[in-house]
């Protein structure tokens, strides 16, 4: 019996050392990159927000058309990403992809072929790109008509940074790093019927996409609203106090007479 206990103790000790030496695989680190309030500054101000999330071999891209809060009406019909200073070819490295609008799967409307109009711009090749046929695309709060649209609008204003938005999910054969990543998109159906291409990396002959810093963040808007409400309340209280003081003074005068 003593021998069995000794053997069992050795097994337990060995197992303990084995567990101590084992560690769970490290989870892939999440990278993020935001192109918030990006606008082309041509004849019309055309604006969008795009947020990127890269974790492991999966890349997610969330897209909002900001019309309704910022910029004129437009339909985003193609969009793509590339790394500035490189010409890496991701063809063959996309295992699969999906495009969703809320709970609706709209993948069949978006294809690599549909983004051929923005594939090469000033010699820079897009690495990941998707586009539609015709004028199908992402709109803000103004629907210019035509083929099917997906509106990123809520209560008369842009839904950014909340829902609804259009999300592209790419499952890749390797990690897509977000350092030095740049954004490019094509918009149609501007107010005069024209179209425009926009690039955050300044790589083409089209207007640059630049951040519009004049738009306050939602938290700032809430604080501003709270401050104005507090100011209005203080003004009302002061006016009420002054009115009561005047009434009190008039009452005193009548009594003294």
DRENPA-3360 file (N, C-alpha, C; in nm, 2 decimals, always signed):
BEGIN
1 = XXXXXXXX = +0.08/-0.12/+0.00/+0.00/+0.00/+0.00/+0.09/+0.13/+0.00 ~ +0.19/+0.12/+0.08/+0.28/+0.24/+0.09/+0.34/+0.26/-0.05 ~ +0.38/+0.16/-0.12/+0.44/+0.17/-0.25/+0.35/+0.24/-0.35 ~ +0.22/+0.19/-0.34/+0.12/+0.25/-0.43/+0.09/+0.40/-0.40 ~ +0.09/+0.44/-0.28/+0.08/+0.58/-0.24/+0.19/+0.66/-0.29 ~ +0.32/+0.61/-0.29/+0.43/+0.68/-0.33/+0.43/+0.70/-0.48 ~ +0.38/+0.59/-0.56/+0.37/+0.60/-0.70/+0.26/+0.71/-0.74 ~ +0.15/+0.70/-0.67/+0.04/+0.80/-0.69/+0.09/+0.94/-0.67;
9 = XXXXXXXX = +0.16/+0.96/-0.56/+0.21/+1.09/-0.53/+0.30/+1.14/-0.64 ~ +0.39/+1.05/-0.70/+0.48/+1.10/-0.81/+0.40/+1.14/-0.93 ~ +0.29/+1.06/-0.96/+0.20/+1.09/-1.07/+0.14/+1.23/-1.06 ~ +0.09/+1.25/-0.93/+0.02/+1.38/-0.91/+0.12/+1.50/-0.92 ~ +0.24/+1.48/-0.87/+0.34/+1.58/-0.88/+0.38/+1.61/-1.02 ~ +0.40/+1.50/-1.10/+0.43/+1.51/-1.24/+0.32/+1.59/-1.32 ~ +0.20/+1.55/-1.29/+0.08/+1.62/-1.35/+0.08/+1.77/-1.32 ~ +0.11/+1.80/-1.19/+0.11/+1.94/-1.15/+0.22/+2.02/-1.22;
17 = XXXXXXXX = +0.34/+1.96/-1.23/+0.44/+2.03/-1.31/+0.40/+2.04/-1.46 ~ +0.33/+1.94/-1.51/+0.29/+1.95/-1.65/+0.19/+2.06/-1.67 ~ +0.10/+2.08/-1.58/+0.00/+2.19/-1.59/+0.06/+2.32/-1.57 ~ +0.16/+2.33/-1.48/+0.23/+2.46/-1.46/+0.30/+2.50/-1.59 ~ +0.36/+2.40/-1.66/+0.43/+2.43/-1.78/+0.35/+2.46/-1.90 ~ +0.21/+2.43/-1.89/+0.12/+2.45/-2.00/+0.06/+2.58/-1.99 ~ +0.05/+2.65/-2.10/-0.02/+2.78/-2.10/-0.12/+2.79/-2.22 ~ -0.23/+2.85/-2.20/-0.33/+2.86/-2.31/-0.27/+2.94/-2.42;
25 = XXXXXXXX = -0.30/+2.91/-2.55/-0.25/+2.98/-2.66/-0.29/+3.13/-2.65 ~ -0.20/+3.22/-2.68/-0.23/+3.36/-2.67/-0.33/+3.40/-2.77 ~ -0.43/+3.48/-2.73/-0.53/+3.52/-2.83/-0.47/+3.63/-2.92 ~ -0.51/+3.63/-3.04/-0.46/+3.73/-3.14/-0.50/+3.87/-3.09 ~ -0.41/+3.96/-3.11/-0.43/+4.09/-3.06/-0.52/+4.17/-3.16 ~ -0.61/+4.24/-3.11/-0.70/+4.32/-3.19/-0.64/+4.45/-3.23 ~ -0.63/+4.48/-3.36/-0.59/+4.61/-3.41/-0.71/+4.69/-3.46 ~ -0.70/+4.82/-3.44/-0.81/+4.90/-3.49/-0.76/+5.02/-3.56;
33 = XXXXXXXX = -0.83/+5.08/-3.65/-0.79/+5.20/-3.72/-0.92/+5.27/-3.77 ~ -0.93/+5.40/-3.74/-1.06/+5.47/-3.77/-1.03/+5.58/-3.87 ~ -1.12/+5.59/-3.97/-1.13/+5.70/-4.06/-1.26/+5.77/-4.03 ~ -1.27/+5.84/-3.92/-1.39/+5.91/-3.88/-1.40/+6.04/-3.95 ~ -1.53/+6.07/-4.00/-1.56/+6.20/-4.06/-1.46/+6.23/-4.17 ~ -1.43/+6.14/-4.26/-1.35/+6.16/-4.37/-1.43/+6.22/-4.49 ~ -1.38/+6.33/-4.54/-1.46/+6.40/-4.64/-1.37/+6.44/-4.76 ~ -1.43/+6.43/-4.88/-1.36/+6.49/-5.00/-1.40/+6.64/-5.00;
41 = XXXXXXXX = -1.30/+6.72/-5.04/-1.33/+6.87/-5.04/-1.33/+6.92/-5.18 ~ -1.41/+6.86/-5.27/-1.42/+6.91/-5.41/-1.53/+7.01/-5.42 ~ -1.60/+7.01/-5.53/-1.72/+7.10/-5.55/-1.82/+7.07/-5.44 ~ -1.84/+6.94/-5.40/-1.93/+6.90/-5.30/-1.85/+6.84/-5.19 ~ -1.90/+6.85/-5.06/-1.84/+6.78/-4.95/-1.91/+6.65/-4.94 ~ -1.83/+6.54/-4.96/-1.88/+6.40/-4.96/-1.81/+6.33/-4.84 ~ -1.89/+6.28/-4.75/-1.83/+6.24/-4.62/-1.87/+6.09/-4.58 ~ -1.78/+6.02/-4.52/-1.81/+5.89/-4.47/-1.72/+5.86/-4.35;
49 = XXXXXXXX = -1.76/+5.76/-4.27/-1.67/+5.71/-4.16/-1.65/+5.56/-4.18 ~ -1.53/+5.52/-4.17/-1.50/+5.38/-4.18/-1.41/+5.33/-4.07 ~ -1.45/+5.22/-4.00/-1.37/+5.17/-3.89/-1.32/+5.03/-3.92 ~ -1.20/+5.00/-3.89/-1.13/+4.87/-3.92/-1.10/+4.80/-3.80 ~ -1.12/+4.67/-3.80/-1.08/+4.58/-3.69/-1.01/+4.46/-3.74 ~ -0.89/+4.44/-3.71/-0.81/+4.33/-3.76/-0.76/+4.24/-3.64 ~ -0.81/+4.11/-3.64/-0.77/+4.02/-3.53/-0.74/+3.89/-3.59 ~ -0.62/+3.84/-3.57/-0.58/+3.71/-3.63/-0.58/+3.73/-3.78;
57 = XXXXXXXX = -0.65/+3.64/-3.85/-0.66/+3.65/-4.00/-0.80/+3.70/-4.05 ~ -0.87/+3.77/-3.96/-1.00/+3.82/-3.99/-0.99/+3.98/-3.99 ~ -1.04/+4.04/-4.09/-1.05/+4.18/-4.10/-1.20/+4.22/-4.11 ~ -1.25/+4.32/-4.03/-1.38/+4.37/-4.04/-1.37/+4.52/-4.07 ~ -1.46/+4.56/-4.16/-1.47/+4.70/-4.20/-1.61/+4.75/-4.19 ~ -1.63/+4.85/-4.10/-1.77/+4.90/-4.09/-1.77/+5.04/-4.15 ~ -1.88/+5.06/-4.23/-1.89/+5.18/-4.32/-2.02/+5.25/-4.29 ~ -2.01/+5.39/-4.27/-2.12/+5.48/-4.26/-2.12/+5.59/-4.36;
65 = XXXXXXXX = -2.22/+5.61/-4.44/-2.24/+5.73/-4.52/-2.29/+5.84/-4.42 ~ -2.22/+5.95/-4.41/-2.25/+6.05/-4.31/-2.36/+6.16/-4.35 ~ -2.41/+6.14/-4.47/-2.51/+6.24/-4.52/-2.63/+6.24/-4.42 ~ -2.68/+6.36/-4.38/-2.78/+6.37/-4.28/-2.72/+6.44/-4.16 ~ -2.58/+6.42/-4.14/-2.51/+6.49/-4.04/-2.40/+6.58/-4.10 ~ -2.34/+6.52/-4.21/-2.22/+6.59/-4.27/-2.22/+6.56/-4.42 ~ -2.21/+6.66/-4.50/-2.19/+6.64/-4.64/-2.32/+6.62/-4.72 ~ -2.31/+6.62/-4.85/-2.42/+6.62/-4.94/-2.46/+6.47/-4.96;
73 = XXXXXXXX = -2.57/+6.45/-5.03/-2.62/+6.32/-5.07/-2.52/+6.25/-5.16 ~ -2.50/+6.12/-5.15/-2.41/+6.04/-5.24/-2.44/+5.89/-5.21 ~ -2.40/+5.81/-5.31/-2.41/+5.67/-5.29/-2.28/+5.61/-5.31 ~ -2.23/+5.54/-5.20/-2.10/+5.47/-5.20/-2.11/+5.34/-5.27 ~ -2.05/+5.33/-5.39/-2.07/+5.21/-5.47/-1.94/+5.12/-5.47 ~ -1.83/+5.16/-5.43/-1.71/+5.08/-5.41/-1.62/+5.13/-5.31 ~ -1.54/+5.04/-5.25/-1.46/+5.08/-5.14/-1.34/+4.98/-5.13 ~ -1.22/+5.03/-5.09/-1.10/+4.95/-5.09/-1.00/+5.00/-4.99;
81 = XXXXXXXX = -0.90/+4.91/-4.96/-0.79/+4.94/-4.87/-0.66/+4.91/-4.93 ~ -0.56/+4.98/-4.89/-0.42/+4.95/-4.93/-0.32/+5.01/-4.83 ~ -0.20/+4.95/-4.83/-0.10/+5.00/-4.75/-0.01/+5.10/-4.82 ~ +0.00/+5.22/-4.77/+0.08/+5.32/-4.84/+0.23/+5.28/-4.85 ~ +0.29/+5.30/-4.97/+0.43/+5.27/-4.99/+0.45/+5.13/-5.02 ~ +0.35/+5.05/-5.05/+0.36/+4.91/-5.08/+0.27/+4.87/-5.20 ~ +0.30/+4.77/-5.26/+0.21/+4.72/-5.37/+0.18/+4.57/-5.35 ~ +0.15/+4.54/-5.23/+0.12/+4.40/-5.19/+0.00/+4.35/-5.26;
89 = XXXXXXXX = +0.00/+4.23/-5.31/-0.11/+4.17/-5.38/-0.18/+4.07/-5.30 ~ -0.30/+4.09/-5.25/-0.37/+4.00/-5.17/-0.46/+3.90/-5.24 ~ -0.45/+3.91/-5.38/-0.53/+3.81/-5.45/-0.49/+3.67/-5.42 ~ -0.59/+3.59/-5.40/-0.57/+3.45/-5.36/-0.55/+3.43/-5.21 ~ -0.55/+3.54/-5.13/-0.53/+3.53/-4.99/-0.66/+3.55/-4.91 ~ -0.77/+3.58/-4.99/-0.90/+3.59/-4.93/-0.97/+3.46/-4.93 ~ -0.99/+3.39/-4.82/-1.06/+3.26/-4.82/-1.20/+3.28/-4.84 ~ -1.27/+3.38/-4.78/-1.41/+3.41/-4.80/-1.44/+3.54/-4.74;
97 = XXXXXXXX = -1.55/+3.60/-4.78/-1.59/+3.73/-4.72/-1.74/+3.74/-4.72 ~ -1.79/+3.83/-4.64/-1.93/+3.85/-4.63/-1.96/+4.00/-4.61 ~ -2.08/+4.04/-4.65/-2.12/+4.18/-4.63/-2.26/+4.18/-4.57 ~ -2.28/+4.25/-4.46/-2.40/+4.25/-4.39/-2.45/+4.39/-4.36 ~ -2.58/+4.41/-4.36/-2.65/+4.53/-4.32/-2.74/+4.50/-4.21 ~ -2.70/+4.52/-4.09/-2.78/+4.48/-3.97/-2.77/+4.32/-3.97 ~ -2.89/+4.26/-3.97/-2.90/+4.12/-3.98/-2.92/+4.06/-4.12 ~ -2.92/+4.15/-4.22/-2.94/+4.12/-4.36/-2.81/+4.09/-4.43;
105 = XXXXXXXX = -2.80/+3.97/-4.49/-2.68/+3.94/-4.57/-2.69/+4.00/-4.71 ~ -2.60/+4.09/-4.75/-2.61/+4.15/-4.88/-2.48/+4.12/-4.96 ~ -2.42/+4.01/-4.93/-2.29/+3.97/-4.99/-2.30/+3.96/-5.14 ~ -2.42/+3.91/-5.19/-2.43/+3.88/-5.33/-2.43/+4.01/-5.42 ~ -2.45/+4.13/-5.35/-2.45/+4.25/-5.42/-2.31/+4.31/-5.44 ~ -2.21/+4.26/-5.36/-2.08/+4.32/-5.36/-1.97/+4.22/-5.41 ~ -1.89/+4.26/-5.51/-1.79/+4.17/-5.56/-1.66/+4.25/-5.59 ~ -1.55/+4.17/-5.60/-1.42/+4.23/-5.63/-1.43/+4.30/-5.77;
113 = XXXXXXXX = -1.50/+4.24/-5.86/-1.51/+4.29/-5.99/-1.58/+4.43/-5.99 ~ -1.68/+4.44/-5.90/-1.75/+4.57/-5.90/-1.67/+4.69/-5.86 ~ -1.55/+4.66/-5.80/-1.46/+4.77/-5.76/-1.35/+4.80/-5.85 ~ -1.37/+4.75/-5.98/-1.26/+4.77/-6.08/-1.23/+4.92/-6.10 ~ -1.33/+5.01/-6.08/-1.31/+5.15/-6.11/-1.21/+5.22/-6.02 ~ -1.19/+5.16/-5.90/-1.09/+5.22/-5.81/-0.97/+5.13/-5.78 ~ -0.96/+5.02/-5.87/-0.85/+4.93/-5.85/-0.71/+4.99/-5.86 ~ -0.69/+5.07/-5.96/-0.56/+5.13/-5.98/-0.58/+5.28/-5.99;
121 = XXXXXXXX = -0.52/+5.35/-5.90/-0.53/+5.50/-5.90/-0.39/+5.55/-5.87 ~ -0.33/+5.62/-5.97/-0.19/+5.67/-5.96/-0.09/+5.56/-5.93 ~ -0.12/+5.45/-5.99/-0.02/+5.34/-5.98/-0.03/+5.26/-5.86 ~ -0.12/+5.29/-5.77/-0.14/+5.21/-5.64/-0.25/+5.11/-5.66 ~ -0.21/+4.98/-5.63/-0.31/+4.88/-5.65/-0.38/+4.85/-5.51 ~ -0.51/+4.84/-5.52/-0.58/+4.81/-5.39/-0.56/+4.67/-5.35 ~ -0.55/+4.64/-5.23/-0.53/+4.51/-5.17/-0.66/+4.44/-5.14 ~ -0.75/+4.51/-5.08/-0.88/+4.45/-5.06/-0.99/+4.55/-5.11;
129 = XXXXXXXX = -1.08/+4.50/-5.19/-1.18/+4.59/-5.25/-1.31/+4.52/-5.28 ~ -1.42/+4.59/-5.27/-1.55/+4.54/-5.30/-1.63/+4.65/-5.37 ~ -1.72/+4.62/-5.46/-1.80/+4.72/-5.53/-1.93/+4.65/-5.57 ~ -2.02/+4.74/-5.62/-2.15/+4.70/-5.67/-2.16/+4.73/-5.82 ~ -2.27/+4.68/-5.88/-2.30/+4.71/-6.02/-2.40/+4.82/-6.02 ~ -2.39/+4.91/-6.12/-2.49/+5.02/-6.13/-2.47/+5.12/-6.01 ~ -2.59/+5.17/-5.96/-2.58/+5.27/-5.85/-2.63/+5.21/-5.72 ~ -2.62/+5.07/-5.71/-2.65/+5.01/-5.58/-2.54/+5.06/-5.48;
137 = XXXXXXXX = -2.58/+5.08/-5.36/-2.47/+5.13/-5.26/-2.52/+5.18/-5.13 ~ -2.43/+5.24/-5.06/-2.46/+5.28/-4.92/-2.49/+5.43/-4.92 ~ -2.61/+5.47/-4.87/-2.65/+5.61/-4.87/-2.67/+5.65/-4.72 ~ -2.68/+5.79/-4.71/-2.71/+5.84/-4.57/-2.86/+5.86/-4.55 ~ -2.90/+5.98/-4.52/-3.04/+6.00/-4.50/-3.12/+6.05/-4.62 ~ -3.05/+6.07/-4.73/-3.12/+6.11/-4.85/-3.10/+6.00/-4.95 ~ -3.21/+5.94/-5.00/-3.21/+5.84/-5.10/-3.23/+5.90/-5.24 ~ -3.12/+5.90/-5.32/-3.13/+5.96/-5.45/-3.21/+5.88/-5.56;
145 = XXXXXXXX = -3.26/+5.76/-5.51/-3.33/+5.67/-5.61/-3.24/+5.58/-5.68 ~ -3.30/+5.50/-5.77/-3.22/+5.41/-5.85/-3.23/+5.27/-5.79 ~ -3.12/+5.19/-5.80/-3.12/+5.06/-5.75/-3.12/+5.05/-5.60 ~ -3.11/+4.93/-5.55/-3.12/+4.91/-5.40/-3.01/+4.98/-5.32 ~ -3.06/+5.04/-5.21/-2.97/+5.12/-5.12/-2.97/+5.06/-4.98 ~ -2.86/+5.09/-4.91/-2.86/+5.06/-4.76/-2.82/+5.18/-4.69 ~ -2.92/+5.23/-4.61/-2.91/+5.37/-4.55/-2.85/+5.36/-4.41 ~ -2.75/+5.44/-4.38/-2.69/+5.45/-4.25/-2.74/+5.57/-4.19;
153 = XXXXXXXX = -2.87/+5.57/-4.16/-2.94/+5.69/-4.10/-3.03/+5.64/-3.99 ~ -3.04/+5.73/-3.89/-3.13/+5.70/-3.77/-3.19/+5.83/-3.72 ~ -3.32/+5.84/-3.72/-3.39/+5.96/-3.67/-3.35/+6.09/-3.74 ~ -3.33/+6.08/-3.87/-3.30/+6.20/-3.95/-3.16/+6.24/-3.95 ~ -3.07/+6.17/-3.89/-2.93/+6.20/-3.89/-2.85/+6.07/-3.91 ~ -2.72/+6.09/-3.94/-2.63/+5.98/-3.96/-2.63/+5.89/-3.83 ~ -2.63/+5.76/-3.85/-2.63/+5.66/-3.74/-2.50/+5.64/-3.68 ~ -2.39/+5.70/-3.74/-2.26/+5.69/-3.69/-2.25/+5.74/-3.55;
161 = XXXXXXXX = -2.18/+5.67/-3.45/-2.11/+5.54/-3.47/-2.19/+5.42/-3.43 ~ -2.32/+5.43/-3.44/-2.41/+5.32/-3.40/-2.46/+5.25/-3.52 ~ -2.57/+5.18/-3.50/-2.64/+5.10/-3.61/-2.75/+5.19/-3.67 ~ -2.78/+5.17/-3.80/-2.72/+5.07/-3.89/-2.60/+5.11/-3.96 ~ -2.52/+5.01/-4.00/-2.40/+5.04/-4.08/-2.38/+4.91/-4.17 ~ -2.30/+4.92/-4.27/-2.26/+4.81/-4.35/-2.13/+4.75/-4.31 ~ -2.12/+4.62/-4.29/-2.00/+4.56/-4.24/-1.95/+4.46/-4.35 ~ -1.82/+4.47/-4.38/-1.75/+4.38/-4.46/-1.66/+4.30/-4.37;
169 = XXXXXXXX = -1.67/+4.16/-4.39/-1.58/+4.07/-4.31/-1.50/+3.99/-4.40 ~ -1.37/+4.00/-4.39/-1.28/+3.92/-4.48/-1.21/+3.82/-4.39 ~ -1.21/+3.69/-4.43/-1.14/+3.59/-4.37/-1.02/+3.56/-4.46 ~ -0.90/+3.58/-4.41/-0.78/+3.58/-4.49/-0.69/+3.46/-4.45 ~ -0.59/+3.44/-4.54/-0.49/+3.33/-4.51/-0.38/+3.38/-4.42 ~ -0.37/+3.51/-4.39/-0.27/+3.57/-4.30/-0.32/+3.70/-4.25 ~ -0.25/+3.75/-4.15/-0.30/+3.88/-4.08/-0.28/+4.00/-4.17 ~ -0.39/+4.09/-4.16/-0.39/+4.21/-4.24/-0.35/+4.32/-4.14;
177 = XXXXXXXX = -0.23/+4.37/-4.14/-0.19/+4.47/-4.04/-0.25/+4.61/-4.08 ~ -0.28/+4.69/-3.98/-0.34/+4.82/-4.00/-0.25/+4.93/-4.00 ~ -0.12/+4.91/-3.97/-0.03/+5.02/-3.97/-0.01/+5.07/-4.12 ~ -0.02/+5.20/-4.14/+0.00/+5.26/-4.27/-0.11/+5.22/-4.37 ~ -0.23/+5.17/-4.32/-0.34/+5.14/-4.41/-0.41/+5.27/-4.46 ~ -0.45/+5.27/-4.58/-0.52/+5.38/-4.64/-0.65/+5.33/-4.70 ~ -0.74/+5.43/-4.72/-0.88/+5.40/-4.76/-0.91/+5.48/-4.89 ~ -0.99/+5.41/-4.97/-1.04/+5.47/-5.10/-1.18/+5.43/-5.13;
185 = XXXXXXXX = -1.26/+5.52/-5.17/-1.39/+5.48/-5.21/-1.44/+5.57/-5.33 ~ -1.55/+5.52/-5.40/-1.61/+5.58/-5.51/-1.76/+5.61/-5.47 ~ -1.80/+5.73/-5.49/-1.94/+5.77/-5.47/-2.00/+5.82/-5.60 ~ -2.13/+5.78/-5.62/-2.21/+5.83/-5.73/-2.33/+5.91/-5.68 ~ -2.41/+5.96/-5.77/-2.54/+6.03/-5.74/-2.52/+6.15/-5.65 ~ -2.42/+6.23/-5.68/-2.41/+6.36/-5.60/-2.53/+6.45/-5.65 ~ -2.55/+6.56/-5.58/-2.67/+6.64/-5.61/-2.67/+6.68/-5.76 ~ -2.56/+6.70/-5.83/-2.57/+6.74/-5.97/-2.55/+6.62/-6.06;
193 = XXXXXXXX = -2.57/+6.49/-6.01/-2.56/+6.37/-6.09/-2.42/+6.32/-6.11 ~ -2.32/+6.39/-6.06/-2.18/+6.35/-6.09/-2.13/+6.25/-5.99 ~ -2.01/+6.20/-6.00/-1.95/+6.10/-5.91/-1.82/+6.15/-5.87 ~ -1.76/+6.09/-5.76/-1.63/+6.14/-5.71/-1.56/+6.02/-5.65 ~ -1.43/+6.02/-5.66/-1.34/+5.92/-5.59/-1.26/+5.99/-5.49 ~ -1.24/+5.92/-5.38/-1.18/+5.99/-5.26/-1.07/+5.89/-5.21 ~ -0.96/+5.95/-5.17/-0.84/+5.87/-5.12/-0.78/+5.93/-5.00 ~ -0.76/+5.86/-4.89/-0.70/+5.91/-4.77/-0.55/+5.92/-4.78;
201 = XXXXXXXX = -0.49/+5.85/-4.88/-0.34/+5.85/-4.89/-0.28/+5.95/-4.99 ~ -0.37/+6.03/-5.05/-0.32/+6.13/-5.14/-0.25/+6.06/-5.26 ~ -0.30/+5.95/-5.31/-0.23/+5.87/-5.41/-0.28/+5.90/-5.55 ~ -0.39/+5.97/-5.57/-0.45/+5.99/-5.70/-0.47/+6.14/-5.74 ~ -0.54/+6.15/-5.85/-0.57/+6.28/-5.91/-0.71/+6.33/-5.86 ~ -0.76/+6.27/-5.76/-0.89/+6.30/-5.71/-0.88/+6.37/-5.58 ~ -0.99/+6.44/-5.53/-0.98/+6.51/-5.41/-0.94/+6.41/-5.29 ~ -0.85/+6.46/-5.20/-0.81/+6.38/-5.09/-0.93/+6.37/-4.99;
209 = XXXXXXXX = -0.93/+6.26/-4.92/-1.02/+6.24/-4.81/-0.95/+6.29/-4.69 ~ -1.00/+6.39/-4.62/-0.94/+6.45/-4.51/-1.04/+6.45/-4.39 ~ -0.99/+6.44/-4.27/-1.08/+6.44/-4.15/-1.15/+6.58/-4.14 ~ -1.28/+6.58/-4.11/-1.35/+6.71/-4.09/-1.35/+6.72/-3.93 ~ -1.27/+6.81/-3.88/-1.26/+6.82/-3.74/-1.36/+6.92/-3.68 ~ -1.45/+6.97/-3.77/-1.55/+7.06/-3.72/-1.67/+6.99/-3.66 ~ -1.68/+6.86/-3.68/-1.79/+6.78/-3.63/-1.76/+6.73/-3.48 ~ -1.84/+6.77/-3.38/-1.82/+6.73/-3.25/-1.85/+6.58/-3.23;
217 = XXXXXXXX = -1.78/+6.51/-3.15/-1.81/+6.37/-3.11/-1.94/+6.37/-3.04 ~ -2.01/+6.25/-3.05/-2.14/+6.24/-2.98/-2.14/+6.28/-2.83 ~ -2.03/+6.24/-2.76/-2.02/+6.27/-2.62/-2.01/+6.42/-2.60 ~ -1.94/+6.49/-2.69/-1.93/+6.64/-2.68/-2.07/+6.70/-2.70 ~ -2.14/+6.64/-2.80/-2.28/+6.69/-2.82/-2.36/+6.68/-2.70 ~ -2.35/+6.56/-2.63/-2.43/+6.54/-2.51/-2.39/+6.64/-2.40 ~ -2.26/+6.66/-2.38/-2.22/+6.75/-2.28/-2.26/+6.90/-2.31 ~ -2.26/+6.93/-2.44/-2.30/+7.06/-2.48/-2.45/+7.08/-2.45;
225 = XXXXXXXX = -2.53/+6.97/-2.49/-2.67/+6.98/-2.46/-2.70/+6.99/-2.31 ~ -2.62/+6.92/-2.23/-2.64/+6.93/-2.08/-2.61/+7.06/-2.03 ~ -2.50/+7.12/-2.08/-2.46/+7.25/-2.04/-2.56/+7.36/-2.08 ~ -2.62/+7.35/-2.20/-2.72/+7.45/-2.24/-2.84/+7.43/-2.16 ~ -2.88/+7.31/-2.13/-3.00/+7.29/-2.04/-2.98/+7.34/-1.90 ~ -2.86/+7.33/-1.85/-2.83/+7.38/-1.72/-2.83/+7.53/-1.72 ~ -2.78/+7.59/-1.83/-2.78/+7.74/-1.84/-2.92/+7.79/-1.85 ~ -3.01/+7.72/-1.93/-3.14/+7.77/-1.94/-3.22/+7.76/-1.80;
233 = XXXXXXXX = -3.19/+7.65/-1.73/-3.25/+7.64/-1.60/-3.21/+7.75/-1.50 ~ -3.08/+7.79/-1.51/-3.03/+7.89/-1.42/-3.09/+8.03/-1.46 ~ -3.11/+8.05/-1.59/-3.18/+8.18/-1.63/-3.32/+8.18/-1.58 ~ -3.39/+8.07/-1.59/-3.53/+8.07/-1.55/-3.54/+8.09/-1.40 ~ -3.45/+8.03/-1.32/-3.45/+8.05/-1.17/-3.42/+8.19/-1.14 ~ -3.33/+8.26/-1.21/-3.29/+8.40/-1.18/-3.41/+8.49/-1.21 ~ -3.48/+8.46/-1.32/-3.59/+8.55/-1.36/-3.71/+8.53/-1.26 ~ -3.73/+8.41/-1.21/-3.84/+8.38/-1.11/-3.80/+8.46/-0.98;
241 = XXXXXXXX = -3.67/+8.45/-0.94/-3.63/+8.52/-0.82/-3.65/+8.67/-0.83 ~ -3.61/+8.72/-0.94/-3.63/+8.87/-0.96/-3.77/+8.91/-0.96 ~ -3.86/+8.83/-1.02/-4.01/+8.86/-1.02/-4.06/+8.86/-0.88 ~ -4.02/+8.76/-0.80/-4.07/+8.75/-0.66/-4.02/+8.87/-0.58 ~ -3.90/+8.91/-0.61/-3.84/+9.03/-0.53/-3.92/+9.15/-0.57 ~ -3.96/+9.17/-0.70/-4.04/+9.29/-0.74/-4.17/+9.28/-0.68 ~ -4.24/+9.16/-0.68/-4.37/+9.15/-0.62/-4.36/+9.18/-0.47 ~ -4.26/+9.13/-0.40/-4.24/+9.16/-0.26/-4.22/+9.31/-0.23;
249 = XXXXXXXX = -4.15/+9.38/-0.31/-4.13/+9.52/-0.29/-4.25/+9.60/-0.31 ~ -4.33/+9.56/-0.41/-4.46/+9.63/-0.44/-4.56/+9.61/-0.32 ~ -4.56/+9.49/-0.27/-4.64/+9.46/-0.15/-4.60/+9.54/-0.03 ~ -4.48/+9.56/-0.01/-4.43/+9.64/+0.11/-4.47/+9.78/+0.09 ~ -4.46/+9.83/-0.03/-4.50/+9.97/-0.05/-4.65/+9.99/-0.02 ~ -4.74/+9.90/-0.06/-4.88/+9.91/-0.04/-4.90/+9.91/+0.12 ~ -4.84/+9.83/+0.19/-4.86/+9.82/+0.33/-4.81/+9.95/+0.40 ~ -4.70/+10.01/+0.36/-4.65/+10.13/+0.43/-4.74/+10.25/+0.40;
257 = X = -4.81/+10.25/+0.29/-4.91/+10.36/+0.27/-5.03/+10.34/+0.36;
% end
